[in-house]
Amino acid sequence: MSPLALALDTWGVLGAVLVAGAYLVLRMARFARPRDGGGCACPSASACGGKGPSVADLRAAAARGAARVNRGSTSVAR
């Protein structure tokens, strides 16, 4: 095998490593960036974040679920 072929392989591998590294840096930057609307991924931002279900609604739903489990329901959520 010629030294030129080895050099081309090396440059190809280094290029792939650089592309993968740039991709990871971009993904980390997107992950660390603050999001609007509480970081919700739904298409309608009006239903997410601060405009979503209130804490009281969530607590009431949790209480209903706990009451159902405590009554002896055959729920899988035990």
Residue pairs with C-beta under 8 A, 6 or more apart in sequence:
36 45
36 49
37 45
37 48
37 49
37 50
37 51
38 48
38 49
38 50
38 52
39 49
40 47
40 48
40 49
40 52
42 48
45 51
65 77
68 75
69 75
69 77
69 78
